[in-house]
Structure formats: structure tokens, C-alpha cells
Amino acid sequence: MAREYPGKRVECKRALIEGTPLVLPWLSATARTTTGAGIDIFRCDDEGKIVEPWDVLQVIPPPQANSNTMF
């Protein structure tokens, strides 16, 4: 992915933890443009190890339909 998208970065917006689920909303951007918003969700065991991951990605449309932000 680093070769295909040079300069790509992912910015974690916050971390939400309640019990064993860990939720990480993030923003993905390349050197040219913001490309998408996503969320990673992890279910952890009692020792804090990840046992189940889920994720979802949404492309941020230009221009956005309203003034609300993705975060």
C-alpha cells in the first residue's frame, strides 16, 4: 500500500473502550487529498488480546452535502 499511495497517512480521531470492545474511528489521507473515513472495532479477551476484528470504510465525497463533518 505504501508504494501505491506514497505519503498516505491515517489519523486516529479517538479511542473508545468499554469492557472488551475497542473502537477506533480514523481518517485516511494521501498527500493530495482526504480519501476516506473509517472505523476499526476489536473484541478483546480478558487479557486484552484482540480475538475478533471488524472494520468499515467510507469514501468522503467532494463536496459534502452539508456542513456536518464526518467526526
N, C-alpha and C positions, 0 to 999 in steps of 0.2 A: 504494500500500500504506500510506503514511503517513496518508492520510485514513481508510482502512478500519480501521486498527489504531493509533489515536493512542497515543503512549507506548511503542510497540514498540521493543525493543532486541534486539540479537544479540550474544552474548558468545562470543568465540573462546576455547576452552579450552586449546588448544595448537597448535603448528605443527610438522609433521613433514616433513622434507625429506631425501630420499636420492636423489642423482642428479638426474634431471629431474622425478620426481613430487613434487608439493606437496600435503599432506593437512592440512585444517583442520577438526577437529571443533568444533561450536558448539552453543550453547543459545539458543533463541529464547523471548522472554517478552514479554507485554504488561503494561500497568500493573496488570491484575487477576490474572493467572495465568501460570505457566510453560506454554508451549504445545507445545514440541517440541524434539527433539534432531536434529541433522543432521550431515552431513559433506560437504565440498566437496573434490574431488580434481582437480588440474590437472596436465596433462602440459605441460612447458615445453620450448622448443627450447634450443639451445646458448647462445643469448644471454639466456636467462631469460624470454622472452616466452611467454605462455600460448598453446598451439596446440590444446588439447583440454580441455574442462571436463566433469566429471560431478558429480552431487550426489544425495543421498538425504535424506529427512526422515521422522522417526518421531514421532508424537504420544506424549507421555508420559502414560500412563494414571493417573488418580487413583482409588483409591490404587494404588501399585505393589505387585506380587505378592510382592516380597521386599525386604530392606533394602539390596540392592546398588544403587548409583547408576548412572546412565547413563554416567558418566565415571569 
